[in-house]
Amino acid sequence: MVYNWAPEQQEIRDMVKEFCEEHVVPYHQEWDRRPPEFPEKVFQKMAAAGFLGFPTAKEYGGLGESKIRYATLIEEMSKYDAAIGIVMAVAVLASYPVEAFGTEEQKKKYLPPMSKGEIKGAFALTEPEAGSDAANQQATAVDKGDHYLFNGEKIFITSGNVADVVVLICRILESEDQPLEKGKVSALIFDTPDDPGYSAEVLKYKLGIRASTTGRLFFRDVKIPKGNLLAEVGKGFRVAMTTLDGARIGVASQAIGIAQRAFDESVEYSKKREQFGAPIAKLQAIQWMIADMATRLQAARLLTYSGAMMEDKGVRFSKEAAMAKLFASETADFCADCAMQIHGGYGYCGDYSDIEHIYRDARITRIYEGTSEIQRLVIASHILR
């Protein structure tokens, strides 16, 4: 397989391998099987390694790395543990809209401590009634002159239960009497988690990526200063969609890491597992699964790298991001399923292998940052305009 489009990608793979063998591999099963708990220790280790500010500009405390190298970072981290990969990626996801749309004051205030792991960030778009329909925001921020009064609920927010800074997508209303549909979709920075009107809970029974905590956030008459408006009033949908483009490359990269791990485990197992007097790798049924896994994995990787390199060039990549996310996420599910079939009972039972862990982790990639069905709508809309 071609693993690197750019020579500098291998450096990232080597760096992550060393990091994960020390800080992730010895603990990842423990993290998966304990009650939900944010992985603070490894989060701080990632911060010290520069991972949390990897693509953030150097003047704001990051490393200023390219998107292709960042995609490689997520891919490799997710190969060792998909949950840790997304914990890292969401830290960057939360900082992205601030860097892309924030004022100079906002960038200097939030980005350096986020890059260093001194504060945790989250991006809150999804609501109980506004998931795939991102424009259907029910959360409101009423203009009170010198501040906004925020009310609403956000759900399925990665790291939301521990976040110090949350980028909120909502509707800004001129008054409490203004109809909701007249409100302008906007983005605000919430940075006072000790506000008495704010509370958060962690979702407890997730299928996979359990080392990454997922929050449900509640806001009741929370005051947000006018200076925390991100971009302009009415630009929130653009902030959200632009942020999601980059996030979809991130999820595609995570999915590739999951698929690669499933593939590697399957190849190794098929060579040593004997049935009918020979390794099962000699069986045509197994060979076809391995061939299909390898082909889809290679195609997913090339789609994702293409999107990342387009982002590096500063050209629009919304369609390419959707294509990468769609294909890579479905490839992760495919490869995890094949790995389960190849391993049989030894895959189904976590006592013997990581396959059941991989199988559970893979499923979320077809859901968050836009379901596969939404990706198809995005792709079609670009083609059929």
C-alpha positions in Angstrom: 0.0 0.0 0.0 1.0 3.6 -0.5 0.9 5.1 3.0 2.3 8.5 2.4 1.6 11.0 -0.3 4.1 13.4 1.2 7.5 12.2 2.6 7.0 14.2 5.8 4.0 12.0 6.7 6.3 9.1 7.8 7.9 11.3 10.4 4.4 11.7 12.0 3.8 7.9 11.9 7.0 7.2 13.7 6.4 9.9 16.3 2.9 8.6 17.1 4.1 5.0 17.3 6.6 5.9 19.9 4.1 8.0 21.8 1.3 5.4 21.7 3.4 2.5 22.7 4.3 4.3 25.9 1.2 6.3 26.7 -1.8 4.5 25.0 -1.2 0.8 24.3 -0.8 -0.2 28.0 -4.0 1.5 29.1 -6.5 1.5 26.2 -8.4 -1.6 27.3 -8.7 -0.2 30.8 -10.1 3.1 29.4 -12.6 1.3 27.3 -13.9 -0.8 30.2 -14.1 1.7 33.0 -17.0 4.1 33.7 -16.9 7.3 31.6 -13.9 9.4 32.6 -12.0 12.0 30.6 -8.4 10.7 30.0 -6.7 13.6 31.6 -3.3 12.2 31.9 -2.9 11.2 28.3 -4.6 14.5 27.3 -1.8 16.4 29.1 0.8 14.1 27.5 -0.6 15.0 24.1 -0.5 18.7 25.0 3.2 18.4 25.9 3.9 16.7 22.6 2.3 19.6 20.7 -0.6 17.5 19.4 -3.4 19.7 20.7 -2.2 22.7 18.7 -0.7 20.8 15.8 -2.3 22.8 12.9 -2.8 26.0 14.9 -0.7 28.9 13.8 2.6 29.4 15.7 1.7 33.0 16.7 -1.2 31.5 18.7 0.8 28.8 20.5 0.5 26.0 17.9 2.9 24.2 15.7 1.5 25.5 12.4 1.6 22.1 10.8 0.0 21.2 7.5 -3.4 19.6 7.2 -1.9 16.5 5.5 0.4 16.0 8.4 -2.5 16.6 10.8 -4.6 14.0 9.0 -1.8 11.6 9.4 -1.5 12.4 13.1 -5.2 11.6 13.7 -5.0 8.5 11.5 -2.1 7.0 13.4 -3.4 7.9 16.9 -6.8 6.3 16.0 -5.1 3.2 14.8 -3.9 2.6 18.4 -7.1 3.9 20.0 -9.9 5.7 18.2 -11.2 7.4 21.3 -7.9 9.0 22.1 -7.6 10.0 18.5 -10.9 11.9 18.7 -10.1 13.5 22.1 -7.1 15.0 20.4 -9.0 16.0 17.3 -11.8 17.7 19.1 -9.4 19.8 21.0 -8.3 21.2 17.6 -11.9 21.2 16.3 -12.9 23.6 19.1 -10.0 26.0 18.4 -10.5 26.0 14.6 -13.6 28.4 14.4 -11.8 30.7 16.8 -8.7 30.8 14.6 -10.8 31.1 11.4 -13.4 33.6 12.5 -12.3 35.1 15.8 -11.0 38.6 16.4 -7.3 39.1 17.2 -8.3 39.5 20.9 -10.2 36.2 20.9 -7.4 34.3 19.2 -4.8 35.5 21.7 -7.1 34.8 24.6 -8.2 31.3 23.8 -5.8 29.6 21.4 -2.6 29.5 23.3 -4.1 27.9 26.5 -6.1 25.5 24.3 -3.0 24.4 22.4 -1.2 23.8 25.7 -4.0 21.8 27.3 -4.5 24.5 30.0 -8.1 24.7 29.0 -10.3 22.2 27.2 -12.6 23.1 24.3 -15.7 21.8 22.6 -17.8 22.6 19.6 -21.5 22.5 20.3 -23.8 22.4 17.2 -26.1 19.3 17.8 -29.3 19.7 19.8 -32.0 17.2 20.6 -34.0 18.6 17.6 -31.1 19.8 15.5 -28.7 17.1 14.6 -28.5 16.4 10.8 -30.6 19.5 10.3 -27.9 21.9 11.5 -29.9 25.0 10.6 -32.8 24.1 12.9 -31.2 25.6 16.0 -33.5 26.0 19.0 -31.0 27.4 21.4 -31.4 31.2 21.7 -29.3 34.2 22.8 -31.4 37.2 23.5 -29.7 40.6 23.0 -29.7 42.4 26.3 -27.6 45.4 25.3 -24.2 44.6 26.9 -24.6 40.8 26.9 -26.6 37.9 25.5 -28.9 35.8 27.6 -28.4 32.2 26.5 -31.0 29.4 26.9 -30.9 26.0 25.3 -29.5 22.5 25.3 -26.8 20.8 23.4 -26.3 17.0 23.1 -23.7 14.5 21.9 -20.9 17.1 22.5 -17.5 15.4 22.6 -15.5 16.5 25.6 -18.5 18.8 26.4 -18.8 17.6 30.0 -15.3 18.8 30.8 -15.0 21.8 28.5 -13.8 25.2 29.8 -14.6 26.9 26.4 -17.5 25.9 24.1 -18.2 27.3 20.7 -22.0 27.5 20.6 -24.2 27.7 17.5 -27.6 29.3 18.3 -30.1 31.9 17.2 -29.7 35.5 18.3 -32.9 37.2 19.0 -33.4 41.0 19.2 -35.9 40.5 22.0 -37.6 37.7 24.0 -40.8 38.4 21.9 -39.1 37.9 18.6 -40.3 34.6 16.9 -37.6 31.9 16.8 -37.6 31.6 13.1 -36.7 35.3 12.8 -33.6 34.8 14.9 -30.2 34.9 13.1 -28.1 31.7 13.4 -24.8 32.9 15.0 -21.8 31.6 16.9 -20.9 32.5 20.5 -17.9 31.6 22.7 -19.0 30.3 26.2 -16.2 30.4 28.7 -17.8 30.5 32.2 -18.6 26.9 33.1 -19.0 28.0 36.7 -22.1 30.0 35.8 -25.0 28.9 38.0 -27.3 28.6 35.0 -25.0 26.1 33.3 -24.7 22.4 33.9 -23.4 19.4 32.0 -23.7 15.6 32.3 -21.7 12.8 30.8 -23.5 10.2 28.6 -22.8 6.8 30.3 -23.6 3.9 28.0 -22.0 4.5 24.6 -21.3 1.6 22.2 -17.8 2.6 21.5 -15.0 5.3 21.8 -15.6 5.1 25.5 -12.3 6.7 26.6 -13.7 9.9 24.9 -16.4 11.4 27.1 -19.6 12.8 25.5 -21.6 15.5 27.2 -25.1 16.9 27.3 -25.1 20.6 28.1 -27.8 22.7 29.7 -28.0 26.5 29.7 -30.6 28.5 31.7 -30.3 32.3 31.5 -26.6 32.2 31.1 -24.9 35.6 30.4 -22.5 35.7 27.5 -20.6 39.0 26.9 -21.1 40.7 23.5 -17.3 40.4 23.0 -17.8 36.6 22.8 -19.6 36.9 19.5 -17.7 34.9 16.9 -17.7 36.4 13.4 -20.9 38.5 12.8 -24.5 38.1 13.8 -26.1 35.8 11.2 -22.9 34.1 10.2 -23.2 31.1 12.5 -24.3 28.6 9.8 -21.2 29.5 7.8 -19.0 29.1 10.9 -20.6 25.7 11.6 -20.3 24.4 8.0 -16.7 25.6 7.5 -15.7 23.9 10.8 -17.5 20.7 9.7 -15.5 20.6 6.5 -12.2 20.3 8.4 -13.9 18.0 11.0 -15.0 15.6 8.3 -11.4 15.2 7.1 -10.6 14.5 10.8 -13.3 11.8 11.1 -12.2 10.3 7.7 -8.6 10.1 9.1 -9.9 8.5 12.3 -11.9 5.9 10.3 -8.8 5.1 8.2 -6.8 4.4 11.4 -9.6 2.1 12.7 -9.7 0.3 9.3 -6.0 0.0 9.1 -5.9 -1.6 12.6 -8.7 -4.1 11.6 -6.8 -4.9 8.4 -3.4 -5.4 10.2 -4.9 -7.6 12.8 -6.7 -9.7 10.2 -3.6 -10.3 8.0 -1.6 -11.3 11.0 -4.3 -13.6 12.4 -5.0 -15.3 9.1 -1.4 -16.3 8.6 -1.1 -18.0 12.0 -4.6 -19.4 12.5 -4.8 -23.0 11.1 -7.9 -24.8 9.9 -8.1 -27.9 7.7 -4.4 -28.4 8.1 -3.2 -25.0 6.8 -3.3 -21.3 7.7 -6.7 -19.8 6.9 -4.9 -17.2 4.7 -4.8 -20.1 2.1 -8.5 -20.1 1.9 -10.0 -18.1 -1.0 -12.9 -16.8 1.1 -10.3 -15.2 3.5 -8.2 -13.9 0.6 -11.1 -12.2 -0.9 -12.0 -10.4 2.3 -8.4 -9.3 2.7 -8.3 -8.1 -0.9 -11.5 -6.1 -0.5 -10.3 -4.6 2.8 -7.0 -3.5 1.3 -8.7 -2.0 -1.8 -11.2 0.0 0.1 -8.6 1.1 2.6 -6.3 2.4 -0.1 -9.2 4.3 -1.8 -10.3 5.8 1.5 -6.8 7.0 2.3 -6.3 8.6 -1.1 -9.7 10.4 -0.9 -8.8 11.7 2.5 -5.3 12.9 1.7 -6.6 14.6 -1.4 -9.1 16.6 0.7 -6.4 17.5 3.3 -4.1 18.7 0.6 -6.8 20.8 -1.0 -7.3 22.4 2.4 -3.6 23.1 2.6 -3.8 24.9 -0.8 -6.7 27.0 0.4 -9.2 25.9 -2.1 -12.7 24.8 -1.3 -13.0 21.2 -0.3 -16.5 20.7 1.0 -17.4 18.1 -1.5 -14.1 16.3 -1.1 -14.4 16.3 2.7 -17.9 14.8 2.4 -16.6 12.1 0.0 -13.7 11.3 2.2 -15.8 11.1 5.3 -18.5 9.0 3.6 -16.2 6.5 2.1 -13.7 6.2 4.9 -16.4 5.7 7.6 -18.1 3.0 5.6 -14.7 1.4 5.0 -14.0 1.4 8.7 -17.3 -0.5 9.3 -16.6 -2.9 6.4 -13.1 -3.7 7.6 -14.2 -4.1 11.2 -16.9 -6.5 10.1 -14.5 -8.5 7.9 -12.0 -8.6 10.8 -14.7 -10.0 13.1 -15.6 -12.7 10.5 -12.0 -13.7 10.0 -11.3 -13.9 13.8 -14.6 -15.7 14.5 -15.1 -16.3 18.2 -11.7 -14.9 19.0 -12.8 -11.6 17.6 -16.2 -11.6 19.3 -14.7 -12.0 22.8 -12.5 -9.2 24.1 -10.6 -11.7 26.2 -8.7 -12.8 23.1 -8.3 -9.8 20.8 -9.1 -6.1 20.2 -11.5 -6.8 17.4 -14.7 -6.4 19.4 -13.3 -3.1 20.6 -12.4 -2.0 17.1 -15.8 -3.2 15.9 -17.6 -1.0 18.4 -15.4 2.0 17.8 -15.9 1.9 14.0 -19.7 2.4 14.1 -19.7 6.1 15.3 -17.7 7.3 12.2 -20.8 6.9 10.0 -22.8 9.1 12.4 -21.0 12.1 13.9 -20.0 15.2 12.0 -22.8 14.4 9.6 -24.3 10.9 8.9 -23.5 9.0 5.7 -26.8 10.1 4.4 -26.0 13.8 5.0 -22.6 13.3 3.2 -24.4 12.0 0.2 -26.7 15.0 0.2 -23.7 17.3 0.4 -21.9 15.6 -2.4 -25.0 15.6 -4.6 -25.7 19.3 -4.0 -22.3 20.2 -5.2 -22.6 18.1 -8.4 -26.2 19.0 -9.3 -26.1 22.8 -8.8 
